[in-house]
Amino acid sequence: MAAKKSPEELKKIFEKYAAKEGDPDQLSKEELKLLVQAEFPNLLKSASTLDNLFKELDKNGDGEVSFEEFQVFITKTSQ
């Protein structure tokens, strides 16, 4: 279970990692990996691999994860 975080906290966390490379409004797979390992280590236990997690998050298949995609997933897993 992910610890409950407010939307504001989630946005801050997302932006911190999304700004590392490329588009500051999207998470690359590498950025997602860093974020999950640091902030939500339990998520990798529920998703069998980072690749599966990334596929699950990347709903529109653009190869990056938007804040909306990220937020929907975190909200779902923290219930």
C-alpha positions, 0 to 999 in steps of 0.5 A: 500500500502506498502511503496516503499523499495529498494531490499537492504532495503527489504533484511535488513528487512527480515534478521533482522526478519529471524535471530530471530529463526531457519533458518536465510534465512527463515521467520517462521510464527511468524517472518513474523508476527513480521515483518509485524506488525512492517514494513508493518502494511497495509499488514494485512489490505489487507490480511484477516489474517496472516495465509492467508498472510503466505499461500500466501507467502509460495509458495513452501509450506515448512512452511517458507517464503524465501526472494524470496517469500517475495520479490515477494509479497512485490513488487506485493503489492507496485505497 
